[in-house]
Structure formats: C-alpha cells, structure tokens
Amino acid sequence: MTEPVLTRPQRDVLNVLQAQPDVWHAPDKRNRYAYQPLMRLGLVERSPDGLYRAVKVTEGGHG
C-alpha cells in the first residue's frame, strides 16, 4: 500500500502529534482543518472532549 499524500498543514499537525504519541493535544487553530482528513486516514484519533493524538503504529503485523 502506498503512503497517503498529505498537504503541508496535515504533515505539520501529524509531525507534532507523532513527536509525543502518548500526549493528547488540543487542536491547533491555524491548522484546524487538517485533523478531519487525518482521522479518516486512521493516522489520528480524537477523544470525546475534542483532543487529538497520533495513532500508534505497530511495525510488521501483516502476516
């Protein structure tokens, strides 16, 4: 499977979230439209109170 093509704001948001994967982050107002596409791609998860964090990726696992 190929890597998804991300816009610059999406890459910026994903880099910030992946830098601290165990921390929930409040959405960045400047890049607020970048979160929904990242959620659809399964790269980011949202808490019930509106905070975001990167989804932990496990290496391998494809059998």
C-alpha positions as CSV (number, residue, x, y, z in Angstrom):
1,M,0.0,0.0,0.0
2,T,1.3,3.4,-0.9
3,E,1.7,6.3,1.6
4,P,-1.1,8.8,1.5
5,V,-0.3,12.2,0.1
6,L,-0.7,14.8,2.8
7,T,-0.9,18.6,2.5
8,R,1.7,20.7,4.3
9,P,-0.7,21.6,7.2
10,Q,-1.6,17.9,7.6
11,R,2.1,16.9,7.7
12,D,2.8,19.7,10.2
13,V,-0.1,18.5,12.5
14,L,0.9,14.9,12.2
15,N,4.6,15.6,13.0
16,V,3.6,17.5,16.1
17,L,1.3,14.7,17.3
18,Q,3.8,11.9,16.4
19,A,6.6,13.7,18.4
20,Q,4.6,13.0,21.6
21,P,2.4,10.0,20.8
22,D,1.2,9.4,24.4
23,V,0.0,13.0,24.9
24,W,-3.4,14.3,23.9
25,H,-3.2,17.7,22.1
26,A,-5.7,20.5,21.8
27,P,-6.3,21.3,18.1
28,D,-4.2,24.0,16.6
29,K,-6.5,26.8,15.4
30,R,-4.2,27.7,12.5
31,N,-4.4,24.1,11.1
32,R,-7.8,23.1,12.4
33,Y,-8.9,21.8,9.0
34,A,-6.1,19.2,8.9
35,Y,-7.4,17.0,11.6
36,Q,-10.5,15.5,9.9
37,P,-8.6,14.1,6.9
38,L,-6.0,12.6,9.2
39,M,-8.8,10.9,11.2
40,R,-10.3,9.5,8.0
41,L,-6.9,8.1,7.1
42,G,-6.6,6.5,10.5
43,L,-3.5,8.4,11.5
44,V,-5.1,10.4,14.3
45,E,-7.7,9.7,16.9
46,R,-10.0,12.1,18.7
47,S,-11.0,11.9,22.4
48,P,-14.7,12.6,23.4
49,D,-13.6,16.0,24.8
50,G,-12.0,17.2,21.5
51,L,-8.3,16.4,22.0
52,Y,-6.2,14.6,19.4
53,R,-3.3,12.2,19.4
54,A,-1.4,10.2,16.8
55,V,-2.4,6.5,16.4
56,K,0.3,4.2,17.5
57,V,1.6,2.2,14.5
58,T,2.9,-1.3,15.1
59,E,5.7,-2.5,12.9
60,G,5.1,-5.5,10.8
61,G,1.9,-7.4,11.7
62,H,0.9,-8.1,8.1
63,G,1.5,-11.8,8.5
